[in-house]
Amino acid sequence: MEYSCAFGIDVSKASMNVAILINKHQVDAVILPMNQRGFSSLKAKLASFKQPIVVFEATGIYSRRLKFFLDSQKINYVYLNPLRAKKQLDKLRSFKSDQVDAFRLAETQFILSRKPSYKRSRLPRINGYESLLPGTS
């Protein structure tokens, strides 16, 4: 499947830099907190586009929260190995920043046409992650 909308997300401990590209052109860029409010905002942004794909790097415990959220919302995503992401992004970036990385993650989706990562049909219970989902307290 070819996607016309890609969300590149650079994940850190407290925030996620999000770049939204449509047909290789950036239409939005935001920094969202890695909490329920941030995931609610991300959900709203994702819902405003037809079949977006999310591209992000596996960053251990920080990216697991995003992965859990995307699985729970049934959003297609590409979960990149950090070494593979570095090799793919190093060819394109002249300097490194979280905003540039988010943009490049989305941009490379149009170049490489990566397939979505495997998603679980049943989510495991992970203590504390359920509270991140929009609409839960």
Disulfide bonds with the S-S distance in Angstrom:
none
